[in-house]
């Protein structure tokens, strides 16, 4: 098997092979979207598709999944580091755990997946949030 070629340009998606939690159909999903609710291309049921046990995936040095991003913004012990970073990015983190949510400075709600993808498509912001994650996960 040939090694996976991972594009270095952050605007090029890195794909992971995931399985639908309902029908187990496998399909490709952007690595950064792992953990996000999405409809299955086969059975159409919305679910959180994941990499099957034993499966591997390519990733870039600083890329993170949506699941990791949600952990960052929802865990109370991380807020001291994550809150100020998100404020720098123009967003306010409110609530904890299931109630965690994002707003723009003007009070407009922001879809966390949208915010995550926005951070992951910027080379600098992707690196910056990775550093924030490393500072709370170590
Ligand atoms: Zn399915």
Boltz pocket constraint, residues with backbone or C-beta under 6 A from the ligand:
constraints:
  - pocket:
      binder: B
      contacts: [[A, 20], [A, 21], [A, 22], [A, 23], [A, 24], [A, 25], [A, 40], [A, 41], [A, 42], [A, 43], [A, 44], [A, 45]]
      max_distance: 6.0
